[in-house]
Amino acid sequence: MDANTSCSIIMRETKQNTFGSDFHILFDLGEGVISSVEKGLSDLVIEKYRSERNHGQPSLHSSPAIGSPPLLLSSRSSQMQDPALRKEDARLFDALLISHPHEDHISDLPKLIQRQSSIAGNVVRSKIRVYCTRACEKHIVDDLLSRTPLTKNNIEKYIDFQVVTPNEYFNVGPFSIIAFQAYHGNESSDDSVIYAVNILNMKIIIGWDFLSLPEAKESVFWNPDLLILGAETYNPHPETGMISVTEAYDLVRRWNAKECYIVHYSGLEDFDEGSNQWFRGPTKPMTSAGLQSTIDSHLKISGAQGKFRIVVAEEGMIWTRKADGNSHHTASDNAEAQIGSSIGIESLDRYVLKAEIDDKIGKLRLVIEDRINRYDLVFENPKLEKGNDNNYTLYALGERGMLAKGPDLVAELLKDSSILKIYVSKGKKAIFHDDILLGKNETIKFEQYLIANFD
């Protein structure tokens, strides 16, 4: 291991070549993270502000494969510039978010301050913006004062603390972020959080070093584009203060996280299971490849293979959202060609819907799932009506059995507000009744499905 657990989220604006159009957030700064970030930014040819300082001349490290403007500065390339310009070049990122003040998440902070000081000299162009809870800030300051020669004036000179309040949204550059208090074990104070990051209809959850989230609303975690979970062991060991890989499986399903990275794994406490002759799970630490193989086997056996992708993360691994992600689409040119007798829809809140029509017997099957419940319903004689407001309403009767009749369906698609209102009832009793919020492209897709199969 070359670096403690950390990650970067980088927004790159490819349509603008203006100063400040790109933004980099770094999460946690444990041992080795600065060197890792410097190498990563250099490998990615991300050198913020260089195009502006070179007056339009290409960088010596520029690459024709990179279509966006330079983003962040690597230490290697900073040494090649004029010393007068390097006073502005100390930043490796635009903001640092700290999950909690344990040493393996803040130990490189003195090195960062030293780096800032050595490059900028006595002229501090901008402070290091550090976001964390009030309790975490106090722990960080006390730690710096106790184990480094830094004084409080030195710390205030180079660090601009921004207090994070759990369960309240705050903006960092173009990102909207919310923190949730995390329980990290009995020996930890209440200064630990995880983060949910939102930008351009994309959600990324940064969640390591926690056992539970006592005050979080789980609907906020529903259907993330990427989930990063810290799991110290494969089997549950709450004494580590962290969830296990087996507990991560449950969160992936509950939150409908199609892509998940596992970080922070060591597996040392799994030795404890070796004394139990009846235990059939892993009883010793695994390599990254071994852990990945075990995870893949679990997904295959549990029937979740293909639905969820769980990857054991390695240093330097890069994730980008797939080009066919919903929020990338602004039109539905090929939607009609892709529509068949079945459709799967993921809402923006907490539901996954599947609909399938069998023309031979005239029946519609509708499956509605959230993190707790699953409704598997069959209807007969579905009929579609288009209102004067161009909204669609689908009616269907309950399936008739030998002794009873199933519930009826009324589903109304409100196109302007991207809401699918579903009401399933049997007599006066509501079986399911909720307004389901869809994305713009999912709304178009569902409209095409209704027209193709019921109009």
C-alpha positions as CSV (number, residue, x, y, z in Angstrom):
1,M,0.0,0.0,0.0
2,D,1.4,3.3,-1.1
3,A,-1.3,5.6,0.2
4,N,-4.1,5.6,2.8
5,T,-7.8,5.6,1.7
6,S,-8.7,8.7,-0.3
7,C,-10.3,9.7,-3.6
8,S,-10.6,12.7,-5.9
9,I,-13.6,13.9,-7.8
10,I,-12.7,16.1,-10.7
11,M,-15.2,18.1,-12.8
12,R,-13.7,19.0,-16.2
13,E,-15.6,21.4,-18.4
14,T,-14.8,20.4,-22.0
15,K,-16.7,23.2,-23.7
16,Q,-15.0,26.1,-22.0
17,N,-11.4,27.2,-21.9
18,T,-11.8,29.8,-19.2
19,F,-10.1,30.2,-15.9
20,G,-11.8,28.4,-13.0
21,S,-14.0,26.2,-15.3
22,D,-12.7,23.0,-13.7
23,F,-12.8,21.9,-10.1
24,H,-11.1,19.2,-8.0
25,I,-12.3,17.9,-4.6
26,L,-10.0,15.6,-2.5
27,F,-11.5,13.4,0.2
28,D,-9.2,12.7,3.1
29,L,-5.4,13.3,3.3
30,G,-3.7,10.3,5.0
31,E,-0.1,9.1,4.6
32,G,1.1,9.0,1.0
33,V,-2.0,10.8,-0.5
34,I,-0.1,13.9,-1.6
35,S,2.4,11.9,-3.6
36,S,-0.4,9.8,-5.1
37,V,-2.3,12.9,-6.1
38,E,0.8,14.5,-7.6
39,K,1.5,11.4,-9.7
40,G,-2.2,11.0,-10.7
41,L,-2.5,14.6,-11.9
42,S,0.8,14.3,-13.8
43,D,-0.3,11.0,-15.5
44,L,-3.6,12.5,-16.4
45,V,-1.9,15.7,-17.8
46,I,-4.0,17.9,-15.6
47,E,-2.3,21.2,-15.0
48,K,-4.6,23.9,-13.9
49,Y,-4.1,27.5,-15.2
50,R,-1.1,26.5,-17.4
51,S,-2.8,27.4,-20.7
52,E,-3.6,30.9,-19.4
53,R,0.0,31.5,-18.1
54,N,1.5,30.2,-21.3
55,H,-0.6,32.7,-23.2
56,G,-2.2,30.0,-25.4
57,Q,1.0,28.1,-26.0
58,P,0.7,24.3,-25.4
59,S,2.1,22.7,-22.3
60,L,5.3,20.6,-22.6
61,H,3.1,17.8,-21.1
62,S,0.0,18.4,-23.2
63,S,-1.6,15.5,-24.9
64,P,-3.9,15.6,-28.0
65,A,-6.0,12.9,-26.3
66,I,-7.1,15.3,-23.7
67,G,-9.9,17.4,-25.1
68,S,-10.5,19.6,-22.1
69,P,-8.5,22.5,-20.7
70,P,-5.8,22.0,-18.1
71,L,-7.1,21.4,-14.6
72,L,-4.7,21.0,-11.8
73,L,-1.0,21.4,-11.3
74,S,1.4,18.5,-10.7
75,S,4.6,19.2,-8.7
76,R,6.8,17.9,-11.5
77,S,5.6,20.4,-14.0
78,S,5.6,23.2,-11.5
79,Q,9.3,23.0,-11.2
80,M,9.6,23.8,-14.9
81,Q,7.9,27.2,-14.6
82,D,9.3,30.6,-13.9
83,P,9.8,30.9,-10.1
84,A,7.7,34.1,-10.0
85,L,4.7,32.2,-11.4
86,R,5.1,29.3,-9.0
87,K,3.9,31.4,-6.1
88,E,0.4,30.8,-7.3
89,D,0.9,27.1,-8.1
90,A,0.8,25.5,-4.6
91,R,-2.7,24.0,-4.8
92,L,-3.2,20.4,-5.8
93,F,-6.9,20.7,-5.4
94,D,-9.6,23.3,-4.8
95,A,-11.1,21.8,-1.7
96,L,-10.3,19.1,0.9
97,L,-13.1,17.3,2.6
98,I,-12.3,15.3,5.8
99,S,-14.4,12.4,6.9
100,H,-12.9,12.2,10.4
101,P,-9.7,13.1,12.2
102,H,-8.0,9.7,12.6
103,E,-4.4,9.7,11.6
104,D,-4.8,7.6,8.5
105,H,-7.1,10.3,7.1
106,I,-5.2,13.5,8.0
107,S,-1.5,12.6,8.5
108,D,-0.4,14.3,5.3
109,L,-1.9,17.7,6.2
110,P,1.4,19.0,7.8
111,K,3.2,18.0,4.5
112,L,0.6,19.9,2.5
113,I,1.1,23.0,4.6
114,Q,4.9,22.7,4.2
115,R,4.5,22.3,0.5
116,Q,2.3,25.3,0.3
117,S,4.8,27.3,2.4
118,S,7.8,26.3,0.4
119,I,6.2,27.1,-3.0
120,A,4.4,30.3,-2.1
121,G,7.0,31.7,0.3
122,N,5.7,34.5,2.4
123,V,3.0,35.3,-0.1
124,V,-0.1,33.3,0.5
125,R,-2.3,33.7,-2.6
126,S,-5.1,31.4,-1.3
127,K,-5.6,29.2,1.8
128,I,-6.2,25.5,1.8
129,R,-10.0,25.1,2.1
130,V,-10.8,22.3,4.5
131,Y,-14.4,21.1,5.0
132,C,-15.2,19.1,8.2
133,T,-17.4,19.1,11.2
134,R,-16.7,21.5,14.1
135,A,-15.5,18.6,16.3
136,C,-13.3,17.3,13.6
137,E,-11.7,20.8,13.1
138,K,-10.8,20.9,16.8
139,H,-9.2,17.5,16.7
140,I,-7.2,18.5,13.6
141,V,-5.9,21.7,15.1
142,D,-5.0,19.9,18.4
143,D,-3.2,17.2,16.5
144,L,-1.2,19.7,14.4
145,L,-0.2,21.6,17.5
146,S,0.8,18.5,19.4
147,R,2.9,16.6,16.7
148,T,4.3,19.4,14.5
149,P,6.2,22.7,15.1
150,L,3.2,24.6,13.6
151,T,1.7,27.3,15.7
152,K,-2.0,28.4,15.7
153,N,-1.0,31.4,13.6
154,N,0.7,29.1,11.0
155,I,-2.4,26.9,10.8
156,E,-4.7,29.9,10.3
157,K,-2.3,31.4,7.7
158,Y,-2.6,28.3,5.4
159,I,-5.9,26.6,6.3
160,D,-9.4,28.0,5.9
161,F,-11.7,25.7,7.8
162,Q,-15.3,25.5,6.6
163,V,-17.7,23.9,9.1
164,V,-19.9,21.1,7.8
165,T,-23.2,20.4,9.6
166,P,-24.6,16.9,9.1
167,N,-27.9,16.6,7.2
168,E,-27.5,20.0,5.7
169,Y,-26.6,20.6,2.0
170,F,-23.6,22.9,1.2
171,N,-21.9,23.9,-2.0
172,V,-18.3,23.3,-2.9
173,G,-17.6,24.9,-6.3
174,P,-20.1,23.3,-8.7
175,F,-20.9,20.4,-6.4
176,S,-23.8,20.1,-4.0
177,I,-22.9,18.0,-1.0
178,I,-24.5,16.7,2.1
179,A,-22.8,15.0,5.0
180,F,-24.3,12.4,7.3
181,Q,-23.1,11.6,10.8
182,A,-21.4,8.2,10.9
183,Y,-21.0,5.9,13.9
184,H,-17.4,4.7,13.8
185,G,-17.3,2.6,16.9
186,N,-17.4,3.3,20.7
187,E,-13.9,4.7,20.8
188,S,-14.7,7.4,18.2
189,S,-16.4,10.7,19.0
190,D,-19.3,12.2,17.0
191,D,-17.0,13.9,14.5
192,S,-17.2,11.2,11.7
193,V,-19.3,11.7,8.5
194,I,-19.8,10.3,5.1
195,Y,-20.6,12.4,2.0
196,A,-23.1,12.3,-0.8
197,V,-21.9,14.4,-3.7
198,N,-24.2,15.6,-6.5
199,I,-23.4,17.3,-9.8
200,L,-25.2,17.3,-13.1
201,N,-27.8,14.8,-12.0
202,M,-25.0,12.5,-10.9
203,K,-24.7,11.1,-7.3
204,I,-21.5,9.8,-5.8
205,I,-21.4,8.5,-2.2
206,I,-18.1,8.5,-0.3
207,G,-18.6,6.2,2.6
208,W,-15.7,4.6,4.5
209,D,-15.0,4.2,8.2
210,F,-18.5,3.7,9.6
211,L,-20.6,1.0,11.2
212,S,-24.0,2.8,10.9
213,L,-25.6,6.0,9.9
214,P,-27.8,6.8,12.9
215,E,-29.6,10.0,11.5
216,A,-29.4,9.5,7.8
217,K,-32.5,9.3,5.5
218,E,-31.8,6.4,3.3
219,S,-33.8,7.8,0.4
220,V,-30.9,10.2,-0.2
221,F,-28.6,7.2,-0.9
222,W,-31.0,5.6,-3.4
223,N,-29.6,4.8,-6.9
224,P,-26.2,6.4,-6.8
225,D,-24.0,6.5,-9.9
226,L,-21.1,5.3,-7.8
227,L,-20.8,4.1,-4.2
228,I,-17.5,3.9,-2.4
229,L,-17.6,1.8,0.7
230,G,-14.8,1.1,3.2
231,A,-14.8,-2.5,4.5
232,E,-12.0,-3.6,6.8
233,T,-12.9,-7.3,6.9
234,Y,-15.0,-9.8,4.9
235,N,-16.9,-11.1,7.9
236,P,-18.7,-8.8,10.3
237,H,-16.3,-7.4,13.0
238,P,-17.8,-4.3,14.6
239,E,-14.7,-3.9,16.8
240,T,-13.0,-2.5,13.7
241,G,-15.5,0.4,13.7
242,M,-16.3,-0.4,10.0
243,I,-18.7,-2.5,8.0
244,S,-17.6,-5.7,6.4
245,V,-17.8,-6.8,2.8
246,T,-20.8,-9.0,3.7
247,E,-22.5,-6.0,5.1
248,A,-21.6,-4.0,2.0
249,Y,-23.6,-6.5,0.0
250,D,-26.7,-5.5,1.9
251,L,-26.1,-1.7,1.4
252,V,-25.5,-2.2,-2.3
253,R,-28.9,-3.9,-2.6
254,R,-30.7,-1.5,-0.3
255,W,-29.4,1.6,-2.1
256,N,-29.6,0.1,-5.6
257,A,-25.9,0.9,-6.2
258,K,-25.1,-0.5,-9.6
259,E,-21.4,0.3,-9.3
260,C,-19.5,0.0,-6.0
261,Y,-15.9,0.3,-5.1
262,I,-14.5,-1.5,-2.0
263,V,-11.6,0.3,-0.2
264,H,-9.8,0.0,3.1
265,Y,-9.8,-3.8,3.2
266,S,-7.2,-5.7,5.3
267,G,-9.0,-8.8,6.4
268,L,-6.8,-9.4,9.5
269,E,-9.7,-9.8,11.9
270,D,-11.1,-12.6,9.7
271,F,-8.4,-14.9,11.4
272,D,-10.8,-15.0,14.3
273,E,-13.2,-17.3,12.4
274,G,-10.5,-19.9,11.9
275,S,-11.2,-21.4,15.4
276,N,-14.7,-22.2,14.4
277,Q,-14.7,-25.5,12.6
278,W,-18.3,-25.0,11.3
279,F,-17.5,-21.6,9.7
280,R,-17.5,-21.7,5.9
281,G,-16.6,-18.2,5.0
282,P,-13.0,-16.7,4.6
283,T,-10.9,-17.2,7.7
284,K,-7.8,-15.2,6.7
285,P,-6.9,-12.1,4.7
286,M,-7.2,-12.3,0.9
287,T,-5.3,-10.6,-1.8
288,S,-7.1,-8.0,-3.9
289,A,-7.5,-10.6,-6.6
290,G,-8.8,-13.2,-4.1
291,L,-11.3,-10.8,-2.6
292,Q,-12.5,-9.8,-6.1
293,S,-13.0,-13.5,-6.9
294,T,-14.9,-14.1,-3.7
295,I,-17.2,-11.1,-4.4
296,D,-17.8,-12.2,-7.9
297,S,-18.8,-15.7,-6.7
298,H,-21.2,-14.2,-4.2
299,L,-22.9,-12.1,-6.8
300,K,-23.2,-15.1,-9.1
301,I,-24.7,-17.3,-6.4
302,S,-27.1,-14.6,-5.1
303,G,-28.4,-13.9,-8.6
304,A,-27.0,-10.3,-8.5
305,Q,-24.4,-10.8,-11.2
306,G,-25.0,-8.3,-14.0
307,K,-27.3,-6.2,-11.8
308,F,-24.5,-5.0,-9.5
309,R,-20.8,-4.5,-10.1
310,I,-18.6,-4.5,-7.0
311,V,-14.9,-3.8,-7.6
312,V,-12.0,-4.0,-5.2
313,A,-10.3,-0.7,-5.7
314,E,-6.6,-0.2,-6.2
315,E,-4.5,3.0,-6.0
316,G,-4.8,5.1,-9.2
317,M,-8.0,3.5,-10.4
318,I,-10.1,5.9,-12.4
319,W,-13.9,5.8,-12.7
320,T,-15.9,7.9,-15.2
321,R,-19.6,7.7,-15.8
322,K,-20.6,5.7,-18.8
323,A,-21.4,7.7,-21.9
324,D,-24.9,6.2,-22.0
325,G,-25.8,7.4,-18.5
326,N,-29.3,8.9,-18.3
327,S,-28.3,12.4,-17.5
328,H,-25.9,12.5,-20.5
329,H,-28.9,12.2,-22.9
330,T,-30.8,15.2,-24.0
331,A,-32.8,13.5,-26.7
332,S,-34.5,10.2,-27.4
333,D,-33.7,9.6,-31.0
334,N,-33.3,5.9,-30.7
335,A,-35.8,5.3,-27.9
336,E,-38.6,4.0,-30.1
337,A,-36.3,1.5,-31.9
338,Q,-35.2,0.1,-28.5
339,I,-38.8,-0.3,-27.1
340,G,-40.1,-3.8,-26.9
341,S,-42.7,-5.6,-24.8
342,S,-40.8,-5.1,-21.6
343,I,-39.2,-2.1,-19.9
344,G,-37.1,-1.3,-16.8
345,I,-37.3,2.1,-15.2
346,E,-35.2,3.5,-12.3
347,S,-36.8,6.5,-10.5
348,L,-34.9,9.4,-9.1
349,D,-36.0,8.6,-5.6
350,R,-36.3,5.0,-4.4
351,Y,-38.1,2.8,-6.8
352,V,-37.2,0.4,-9.6
353,L,-40.1,-0.6,-12.0
354,K,-40.4,-3.4,-14.5
355,A,-43.3,-3.7,-16.9
356,E,-43.9,-6.6,-19.4
357,I,-46.9,-7.1,-21.7
358,D,-47.9,-10.5,-23.0
359,D,-50.0,-9.8,-26.2
360,K,-51.0,-13.4,-26.6
361,I,-53.0,-13.5,-23.3
362,G,-53.5,-9.7,-23.0
363,K,-51.9,-9.5,-19.5
364,L,-49.6,-6.9,-18.0
365,R,-47.0,-7.7,-15.3
366,L,-45.8,-4.8,-13.2
367,V,-43.0,-5.2,-10.6
368,I,-42.3,-2.3,-8.2
369,E,-39.3,-2.5,-5.9
370,D,-37.8,-0.3,-3.2
371,R,-35.2,-1.2,-0.6
372,I,-37.8,-3.0,1.6
373,N,-40.8,-4.1,-0.4
374,R,-41.4,-5.8,-3.7
375,Y,-44.8,-5.8,-5.5
376,D,-45.3,-8.4,-8.2
377,L,-48.6,-7.7,-9.9
378,V,-50.5,-9.0,-12.9
379,F,-53.3,-7.2,-14.7
380,E,-55.7,-7.9,-17.5
381,N,-57.1,-5.9,-20.4
382,P,-54.8,-2.9,-20.2
383,K,-56.1,0.3,-21.9
384,L,-54.3,3.6,-22.6
385,E,-56.0,7.0,-22.7
386,K,-54.5,10.3,-23.8
387,G,-55.8,13.4,-22.1
388,N,-56.2,16.9,-23.5
389,D,-53.1,17.9,-21.7
390,N,-51.1,15.2,-23.6
391,N,-50.6,13.1,-20.5
392,Y,-51.3,9.4,-20.6
393,T,-53.3,7.2,-18.2
394,L,-53.1,3.4,-18.3
395,Y,-56.0,1.4,-16.8
396,A,-56.0,-2.3,-16.2
397,L,-58.2,-4.8,-14.4
398,G,-57.1,-7.2,-11.7
399,E,-56.2,-10.7,-12.8
400,R,-59.0,-13.2,-12.2
401,G,-58.2,-16.4,-10.4
402,M,-60.2,-19.4,-9.4
403,L,-61.5,-17.9,-6.2
404,A,-60.7,-14.2,-6.3
405,K,-59.8,-11.2,-8.5
406,G,-56.6,-9.2,-8.1
407,P,-56.2,-5.5,-7.6
408,D,-56.9,-2.9,-10.4
409,L,-54.3,-0.5,-11.8
410,V,-54.4,3.2,-12.7
411,A,-51.1,4.7,-13.8
412,E,-50.9,8.3,-15.0
413,L,-47.8,9.7,-16.6
414,L,-47.4,13.5,-16.1
415,K,-44.9,14.4,-18.7
416,D,-44.2,18.1,-17.8
417,S,-43.4,17.2,-14.2
418,S,-41.8,13.8,-15.0
419,I,-44.1,12.0,-12.4
420,L,-45.6,8.6,-12.7
421,K,-48.6,8.3,-10.4
422,I,-49.4,4.7,-9.7
423,Y,-52.6,3.6,-7.8
424,V,-53.1,-0.1,-7.3
425,S,-56.3,-0.9,-5.3
426,K,-58.6,-3.8,-4.5
427,G,-62.0,-2.3,-3.8
428,K,-61.5,0.6,-1.4
429,K,-58.2,-0.8,-0.1
430,A,-55.0,0.7,-1.6
431,I,-52.3,-1.9,-2.3
432,F,-49.8,0.7,-3.7
433,H,-50.2,4.4,-4.0
434,D,-47.3,6.8,-4.7
435,D,-46.0,9.5,-7.0
436,I,-42.8,8.3,-8.6
437,L,-40.3,10.9,-9.8
438,L,-38.6,10.0,-13.1
439,G,-35.7,11.5,-15.0
440,K,-36.4,13.4,-18.2
441,N,-35.1,10.5,-20.4
442,E,-36.9,7.9,-18.4
443,T,-40.1,9.8,-18.9
444,I,-39.6,9.9,-22.6
445,K,-38.7,6.2,-22.6
446,F,-41.8,5.2,-20.6
447,E,-44.0,7.3,-22.9
448,Q,-42.6,5.5,-25.9
449,Y,-43.3,2.2,-24.2
450,L,-46.9,3.1,-23.5
451,I,-47.5,4.2,-27.2
452,A,-45.7,1.2,-28.6
453,N,-47.7,-1.4,-26.6
454,F,-51.0,0.0,-25.6
455,D,-52.0,2.8,-28.1
